[in-house]
Amino acid sequence: MKVLVPVKRVIDYNVKARVKADQTGVDLANVKMSMNPFCEIAVEEAVRLKEKGAATEVVIVSIGPAQAQETIRTALAMGGDRGILITSDADLEPLAVAKLLKAVVAEEQPGLVLMGKQAIDGDNNAVGQMLSALLDWPQATFASAIEIAGSSAKVTREVDGGLQTLDVDLPAVITADLRLNEPRYASLPNIMKAKKKEIAQKTVADYGVDVAPRLTVVKVTEPAKRSAGVKVESAADLVSKLTTAGVL
């Protein structure tokens, strides 16, 4: 079974994002970029499926600027077999990304699309669900455990009330949650091997997909600064302040 794993290049999660002076978006100049953490978890799970013999090939695909090739190389160093880079200087909306991934699926014919549940930059949590709808494939989101058995997958997912277990027929779209696994660090030999692995270069135009934006960003601002807390002398003072604030 071939597993397709989409990955995204985002601002490193250790970096504090800065808003542009004109409030048109987030400033990416001279900012450390890395693979989206949820995508990293999806790559790790796909590699583990291959190591168990449930998968035969792990194909990494990324949509973004030319620098996203570094993100693909990281995934290849973790154990991916080959990569596909669809170059786009624009930050595409989830629907456009889902349409492009649908076109990639039509070419590659994978038995499973395994992806992060969301990207930490846009936090849309939409591409996996949209891709499932476009492909008319079963979906299992927020996976915390995955077991492949023949032509089906058993997926454990976290819900408000505890854990839910789903059986989905393959091919399917599965999105990875935080507790699915702990991604490995790529060893130096694997990093060197990844440099020789194939990355096919594509463009959005190659797929003939309409990626015109449907949304317009009006303004981007930083969250309002929180005011400092105050100490109270007694429980009675606390109740009094909460009552005055309208909390009680």
N, C-alpha and C positions, 0 to 999 in steps of 0.2 A: 504494500500500500504506500502510495506517495502522500506525504504530508506537506501542505503549503502553509508557510508561516509568514504573515505580513509583519513587518517591523517598522517603527517610526523613529526618526531622529528628533530629539527634543532637547530643551535646556536641561542640563544635569540637575537632578533633584536636590543636590547640595547647594545649588546656586540660587540666590535671591533674585527673582525676576524684577526687571526695571521697566517702567512704562516710558514710552517715547515722550519727548517734550510736547509734541503736537497732539498727543493722546490718540494716535491712530492705531496703536498696537503695542506689542512688547518689543523692547530693544534687544536685538540679537547680536549687535556688534561686539566683537571681542568677548563673547560669552562661551563658556565651556558647554559643549553639546555631548550628548551620549544617547544610548538606546533607551527608549521608554521602558521603565522597570517592568510593567506588565507584559510587554513584548518579550523581554528577556526571560521571564518565567515561561512564556509560551515556547520559546526556542528550546529551553532546557527540557520541557516536557516532551517535545517532539524528538529530541535527541535520545531521551530515555526510552521512548517507544521504539526507536530504531535499535537501541541496545538490547531491548527485550525481544526483538524479532517481530514486533507488531507492525513496524514500518520498514520500508526498503530504501526510501529516499526522502530527504528533508530539503525542500526548496524554500529559500528565503526571498521575499519580495519586499521592496521598499519604494515608496513614492515620495520624491522630494528633490532637493538640489543635488548637484554632482557630489557634494560632500557626504551625502547619505551612503555613498559607497563604503565609507569607513564603518558605518553602522552595520552594513551587510558583512563586511570582513570580520567584525567582532562576532556576529552570529555564526559565520563559517568556522571561526576559530573554536567556537563552543561545540561544533560538531555538525553544522549544516553542510550539505553536499555541494550546492551551487546556488547562485543568486541571480536575481532579476532586479535591475534598477530602472524605474520609470521616472525620467527626469521631469521635474516641474518646479519652476521658481516661485510659483504661486502657492499659497497655503490653501489647499483644496478643502472644500466642505465635505462632511461625512458621506453625503449622497454621491458626490463625484468620486470619492475614494472607493466606495462600494461598487460603483459601476465599473471602474477600472479593474478592481479585483475580480469582478464577475468575468470580464474579458480574459484575464489571466487564467482563471479557473477553466474557461472554455478551451484554452490552449493546452494547459498542463494536465487537465483531467485528474486532479488529486482525489484520493479517497477521503481526505479529511482536511478541513481548513481550521488551523489552531492559532488563535490570536489573543492578544491581551484584551481585557474587557474594556479598557479605555486608555487614552493617552493623557499624561499628566499636564499637558499644556492646554488643550481645549476642554478636557474633562467631559466630552460629549457622550461617551458610552453609547454610541449609535451605529458604528460601522458594522460590527458583527451582526446585529439584528437586521440592518438594512440588506447586507449581503445575503443573509439567509432568505429574506423575502424575495430578493431579485432572482436567486437561484432556485427558489421553491424547495429548499433543503431543510431538514430538521435542524433545530438549534438547541444548544444547552449553554446557558450563560453562567458566569461567576463560578466556574468549576474549581472545587478544592480537591478533587480526586478524579482520575480518569482510568478506566479499565477497558481495554479493547478485547472483544471476544468474537472472532469470526467477522460477520458483517454488521455488527452492532457495537455500540459503546455504552458502558455504564458510567454515568457522570453523577458525582455527588456535588451538590451546590449548597452554598450557605444562604439561608433565608431568615427572616426575622424570628421565626419560631424555632429555629434549629437547623437541621440538615434535611435536604430533599434529594432523593435519588431518582434519576431519570434513565430510561433505556431509549437510545436513539439509534435509528437505522443509519448506516453509512451509505453514501457520503453525507457528511453533516458539517455544521459550523459550530465550533466549541470555543468559548472565550474563557481565558484563564484569570482566576482571582489570585489574591496575594498569597494565600496559604497553600497553593497547589504544590509548590516545591521551593527549594533554595537553589538559585542558579549557580552553576560552577564558575570558577575563574578559569579563563583560557590559559593553558600552559604555553610557554615560549615555543616549544616545537610545533604546537598546533597553530600558534599565531603565524609562524613561518610557513607552515603548510597552507594556511588560508590564503596567503598571497598568491598562490599558484592556482587556486580554485576559480572556476569560471563565473564571471558576472556578466550576464547579457545586458547590453545597454539598449533601452527602449525610450520612446517619447510618448507623451499623451496622444499625439496625432497618430501614432502607429495603431492605436486601438479604435480610432474613430468614435470616441466617447464624448458626449456633451458634458463638459465640466464647468459650464458657465455658473457663476455664483448665484444663489437664490436669496442670499442674505446680505445685508449691508451693516457694517460695524459703524455705529454712530459715534461712540466714544469709549475709550478704555481708560479706567482710573484705578489707582491703588486703593486697597481697602482703607476705610477710615481708621485713624489711630485710636486705639482703645485708651480710655482714661485710667489713671492709676487707681488702685483699690484703696480703701480706708480701713483702719483698725477700729474696732468698737470695744468698749470697756466691759460690756455685759451682754447677756442674751436679750435682755429687755431693750437695750439700745439697738441691737440687731433687728428685733421685731419692729421697733419704731421706724427704723430707716427703711425696711422692706415695705412697711405699710405706707409710708410717705411716698415711696417710689411706685406704689400701685402694684407691687408683686404679690402682696397678701391682701 
